[in-house]
Amino acid sequence: MTAPPRTVADFIGWTERRFAGAGLYFGHGTDNPLDEAAWLVSSALKLSPHELEEHLEDEPTPPQQDAIRALVDSRIRTRQPLAYLLKEAWFAGLKFYVDERVIVPRSLTAEFIAERFQPWIDPARVRRALDLCTGSGCMAIACAYAFPEATVDAADISEAALAVARINVEHHGLSDRVRLVRSDLFSALKAERYDLIVTNPPYVAQVEMAALPPEYRHEPALALASGAQGLDAITRILAEAPAHLNPGGILVAEVGNSAERLQEKFPAVPFTWLTTSAGDESVFLLTAELLLQHHATFTSAR
């Protein structure tokens, strides 16, 4: 018979075993039961992830143990992403408030924000940036930290999502540098121009939407679904972006599982696919000049 959990490390192991046996899906900030267990326990103990290791031999108090068990039971019973249960997510090393009005931050673009998109752009020349389809505001806020001399627009079609983004902008003390804009892609941005545009738009194809695990069904479909091939939003963005980029500017976009379909749709376009540390290549970069060069192709595909 297994001894009941006693230390923080014990509770992480106990949680991992519960998660592993429950058929959960991991893809909202973690990709395995151990990492999700560590996140849950650290949050229940009011610790940040980087503080957890030094507390592994601590013994949680009875109320803390109750909190851990309740969160584990809720995660298994509801199949909600853990971020919604905790009302928190981590992106680019920063903590954000999240709830079901926004998708859980998980964009692979975080790695490239940390690198300030070098060598494709000189960080010193980034004075205006745009996060299109901002959701929780995580990428806009991460860009504001990465480019301290820049002002950042954070645009989203969803007023509910912008309400969440406002919580995060205020929490990070960036209200003077991050402007929230309700906009259907570029529609409300008129003649605004930027040195950098980042976007994690909807990119899930119709057939993929129907097959999503239960965890994803708690997220707003508006932020996921993008037509039959998953390319409706990104095709519009490619067609409209040239009018909003300064010379020498760049567009960086994540398209997930639709990357191959995007390349097939635009075979003549020399997308630069950025490789993450894990080897993923679903984030592309295009310069303002290349967007202009292929503008007719993008426009005709809308």
C-alpha positions, -999 to 999 in steps of 0.1 A, spaced: 0 0 0 14 34 -10 20 58 19 -1 90 18 17 121 4 35 142 30 60 165 14 56 189 -15 75 164 -37 51 137 -26 21 157 -36 36 164 -70 41 127 -75 6 119 -63 -9 145 -86 11 133 -115 -2 98 -110 -38 110 -107 -34 130 -139 -17 102 -158 -45 78 -150 -73 102 -159 -69 105 -196 -64 142 -195 -50 163 -224 -20 185 -217 -15 215 -240 -23 246 -221 9 256 -206 23 221 -201 26 190 -222 28 163 -196 13 153 -163 45 159 -142 49 195 -153 12 201 -148 13 185 -113 43 208 -104 24 239 -116 -7 230 -97 11 223 -64 33 254 -67 2 276 -73 -17 260 -44 13 269 -22 15 304 -36 49 298 -51 62 308 -85 75 279 -106 111 289 -101 107 288 -63 93 253 -62 126 233 -61 138 248 -29 105 238 -12 102 201 -23 108 188 12 84 212 29 52 197 43 20 215 31 -4 225 59 -37 208 61 -55 237 43 -29 236 16 -33 198 12 -71 203 9 -65 230 -18 -42 206 -38 -67 178 -36 -96 200 -46 -78 214 -76 -68 179 -87 -104 167 -84 -117 197 -104 -91 193 -131 -101 156 -136 -139 161 -132 -143 192 -154 -115 187 -179 -109 225 -178 -74 237 -185 -56 241 -153 -50 278 -161 -87 285 -158 -89 267 -124 -59 287 -111 -69 319 -130 -32 322 -140 -9 314 -169 28 319 -175 41 333 -208 77 345 -216 85 342 -179 56 365 -169 24 357 -149 -10 366 -164 -46 365 -153 -67 343 -175 -103 329 -176 -126 314 -202 -129 347 -220 -95 341 -236 -75 311 -248 -47 300 -225 -14 317 -234 9 292 -251 23 308 -282 56 295 -293 64 332 -303 75 337 -266 110 323 -274 115 348 -302 102 377 -282 129 369 -256 155 371 -284 139 404 -295 135 389 -330 172 392 -337 188 390 -362 157 398 -384 153 433 -369 174 457 -349 156 460 -315 167 496 -312 145 506 -342 113 491 -328 93 521 -317 58 509 -325 45 473 -322 12 456 -327 -1 424 -312 -30 413 -334 -56 389 -319 -41 398 -285 -65 377 -263 -51 380 -228 -26 406 -239 3 383 -231 23 389 -263 17 427 -263 29 429 -227 59 406 -234 68 428 -263 65 460 -241 91 444 -218 114 433 -246 113 467 -264 112 493 -236 113 522 -260 83 510 -279 46 517 -276 24 486 -283 -11 483 -296 -31 452 -285 -60 445 -308 -88 419 -306 -123 416 -320 -136 404 -286 -146 430 -260 -145 402 -234 -110 393 -243 -99 429 -241 -114 431 -206 -90 403 -196 -61 420 -214 -69 452 -195 -65 434 -162 -31 422 -173 -19 455 -187 -28 473 -154 -12 445 -133 21 449 -152 19 487 -149 19 492 -187 -12 513 -192 9 542 -206 26 520 -232 1 493 -242 -31 505 -259 -61 482 -262 -80 484 -294 -112 466 -304 -106 457 -340 -115 429 -365 -79 423 -375 -68 456 -390 -102 472 -396 -101 497 -367 -64 505 -371 -69 528 -401 -35 542 -412 -16 530 -382 19 517 -390 43 496 -370 79 483 -370 68 449 -356 35 430 -359 31 398 -339 0 376 -341 -13 343 -329 -46 343 -349 -72 317 -351 -58 288 -372 -78 257 -364 -94 240 -395 -130 229 -394 -123 192 -392 -97 198 -365 -122 218 -344 -146 188 -344 -118 165 -330 -104 188 -303 -100 173 -268 -125 184 -241 -100 209 -226 -101 230 -258 -139 232 -257 -137 254 -227 -118 280 -248 -136 306 -269 -142 291 -304 -138 326 -319 -101 325 -310 -96 290 -325 -117 284 -356 -106 298 -389 -126 283 -417 -124 250 -436 -86 250 -439 -77 271 -408 -64 298 -431 -91 324 -432 -76 348 -406 -40 345 -417 -49 350 -453 -66 383 -444 -36 393 -423 -11 387 -451 -32 407 -475 -36 437 -452 -3 438 -433 17 457 -459 -4 488 -453 5 487 -416 42 479 -416 70 505 -418 99 499 -443 122 473 -427 94 461 -404 85 424 -399 54 403 -394 57 373 -371 28 349 -370 20 315 -355 -2 292 -375 1 258 -357 -10 228 -376 -20 250 -406 16 257 -414 18 230 -442 -15 241 -457 -3 277 -457 29 268 -476 8 248 -501 -16 277 -506 13 301 -513 41 280 -527 60 310 -542 62 329 -509 96 325 -492 83 322 -456 110 321 -430 100 294 -405 115 301 -371 127 270 -352 120 268 -315 143 251 -290 121 220 -292 123 220 -330 88 233 -338 85 253 -370 49 267 -370 59 304 -365 68 323 -397 84 357 -404 80 379 -434 95 413 -440 75 443 -451 93 442 -484 83 405 -491 47 412 -480 46 440 -506 63 419 -533 36 392 -529 7 415 -521 -12 407 -552 -10 369 -545 -23 374 -509 -51 398 -520 -64 375 -547 -66 346 -522 -89 364 -498 
